[in-house]
Every structure is written in structure tokens, then in C-alpha cells.
Amino acid sequence: MIKVFRKNNFIKVHFSNGKTFTSTKCTDDMWSYIGQNYDNEKKLKQYLLKESDKEELLKSIKASHYLTLKGSSVYMTDISEISIPENLVSKILDAEEKKDQKELTKLRNFWRLVSMNPDARVRNNIFWFIRKWGLKLSESGFIIAYRNADIKQAKSYSTSEVKEIINSYYTNKYIQNKDPKHIYYKNTTLEEAYKNIMEGNQGPVYTDHHSHSFNIKLGQPVSMPREDTDTCQENTCSRGLHVASAGWLSQNYFGSVGMQVLVNPMNIVAVPPEDSYGKMRTCEYFPVCLVDFDKEGHVIEPEINLYNDIQYLQNLKIEGKINNEDVDHYTLVANNYQSREDIYDSILQTLKQK
């Protein structure tokens, strides 16, 4: 049998197993719920546990160095006046508690770029989509995604050689701390072979399987005008550049070659609201490297650090302003906000300091 004591906004509930729930913020709605479910201890315990979690969450937000609570919405006011979805709030608080500065930098850079996206539905859905499909973020806040492509034009290096060169370059330079300038690949250095692919024209040219109209080269952004894309979230297959999670993509799914790409959250045009659909549309992505597939046809995610995002960041197109009038669930109308130019400069300064 449970026992309940209330005085003004203070309430204490004793459960039959000896545990108690205490709150100094008992509302009329809470009191009414307790009265209606007084005989259902299991249901009441679940409800009060959620209320307790909410109180702890509010305490953490108020103690945060990065988050600001205004009414029932949470903001990073030094970045923008767009409210933050709860699942991203939880990730930021978790990183703060663990003093994980690298994770905090990643999440804050991600939110800066999300704040530049003019579509409120994208801003609201994108972190849910990332969590749902297990997508990862680069340190500069870009989304690490995947897609397939077909070979359009062979060059000096084959697809298998491109994989070998890029993987060897990253492994030697960033994992084993060896200088690619002093490592030889066939008749040239690994450094030069890497540059020939990422900055030159010696790697194969790929294209999209659907239209065969795009030239896709590693190290070069692939883009189309945003106004030419379909921004309707419910249209799962439509106009735009499609990218997916590693869990969604499979071997030979719309293309014979798998590649890892970086997506700037600013450039996402449609995030599907369906739980079962793991692709989204963007107006630009940045091909980083080629990927292999296992025996079941699933993507083998490269175990390499991504530093191409810095090169990509420096090539960002900074146009327009944040659309704070496109109001949806997590967004509020803001009179004062940082311009895209200010946010872009802020990210560059952060990277330069690092």
C-alpha cells in the first residue's frame, strides 16, 4: 500500500517496497494523476519516475556551461536562438558530465551548422534521424554518411588502388604517425599519390546510378541547386542527392562502388519521418573515401580519422540567412541571431585554435 503526503507544492510518496518519491514541484496535474491512479502502484511509479528524471534534467541544464533554459525550451545562445531537441540536450549534458571536450566540440559545431539550415523540419528531425540510424559526426560537426555510385570514367588509378592509397595514407599519417612523404607507393610517394587522387584528376570519375548526370570525384564536393530539390519530407525517393547510414546501404544498391561522404547539416533538404527509411536528401555532399562490403553485403565502416572535413569546411558556400520564421516544434521566432557569416567564422577560428 502506498502513502502520500502533500503540502503546497511539496509531495512525498511512500511505495510498498520502501522506496520514496519526493518533489518540491507538485502541480495540480500531478496531484490529479496520483489521485486517479492511487490503486495502480506500478503505473504510478512509472509516472513519478519520469517526473523525477525531468527534474534531474532541469537541474543539469541549469548547471550547464553551454545550455540555457528559457521556459520549456533549451538553447545554446552563443550559437543561435533556435531551440534544441531533447535528445541532443541529453548528449551535450552527458559529454559535460564526462568532461569530454572533443565530444562537446563536435556537438556544438554540429548545432552551428544545423542552425544555418533554412528548413525547420530538417532542424527538428535531423538529430533524431542520426540517433535512429547510428550515423556519426566528424569533429567539425559534419555527418558521416554513405552512398553508392557507378564508374563513369577510368583514370590512372583503379578503384582498388584508390582504396589502397587512401587507407594507407590515413593509417600511416594519423594512426602510426608516419610521414607519407617518406613512404613510397609504386613509382611515387604515398603523399603524392594521395594528392593526385584528392586534388588532381588521376582517380576514377564516378556517377549516380539513377541519372548518370553527376561527376563524382573523391575530394571534390558534389552539389545541385537547393531550389531544384524536393524538400517534402514524406517523399522518400525524389529530387536531391541521396545519402544513407551504413546500416541502410547495401552492396550494389544503386551503384557498384560504395563511398563514405561528409554532409554539412546546413545542406540537408529532407529528412524522412519514417522509422523504416534510412536515406535523406541533401543539396551537397563531400566524397571522402571508398568503402568495402562484408560477405552479407553490409558496409564495412573505415577505421580512419576524418580530416577532410577541414578542407570541406574551407570550401563552404556561405549564402543567405537563418530562417527563424519557419517555426516548428523546437524552434522559436528570434529577433537576434548570429548570421551565417559569423557562425562560419566561429567554426574556422575553433579549428585554427585546435
Number of C-alpha atoms within 10 A of each C-alpha: 10 16 11 14 10 14 9 9 12 13 18 16 19 15 17 11 8 7 10 14 15 15 16 13 13 17 14 10 9 15 13 11 14 20 12 11 14 16 12 12 15 11 13 19 18 11 15 18 13 11 17 15 11 12 15 11 16 15 11 17 20 13 12 15 11 18 19 17 15 9 6 7 15 22 21 19 16 13 20 22 20 27 24 22 20 15 11 15 19 14 14 23 20 15 16 17 11 10 11 12 11 10 20 19 20 17 22 19 24 23 24 24 22 27 29 27 24 20 23 22 23 24 30 20 17 20 22 18 22 17 12 13 19 14 18 15 20 22 22 25 26 28 21 25 28 30 28 25 22 19 18 17 11 13 13 13 17 13 18 10 13 22 17 13 20 22 18 17 22 20 17 16 15 14 12 9 10 14 13 20 14 11 16 13 16 8 7 12 15 22 19 17 26 22 16 15 21 21 15 15 15 19 24 21 19 24 21 21 18 11 7 13 11 18 17 22 23 24 20 18 19 17 17 14 10 16 10 10 17 19 21 15 19 13 13 19 13 15 18 23 20 22 26 22 24 21 15 17 22 21 19 15 15 16 18 14 20 24 20 25 25 25 26 26 25 26 22 27 27 29 27 22 19 11 10 10 14 23 21 24 26 26 24 24 30 25 25 25 23 23 18 16 16 10 7 8 13 15 23 13 16 13 10 14 13 18 14 16 23 16 12 21 17 10 11 12 11 13 10 12 15 21 16 23 14 13 14 14 12 18 22 16 14 12 8 10 18 18 18 21 14 11 21 20 12 15 20 15 11 12 14 9 7 6
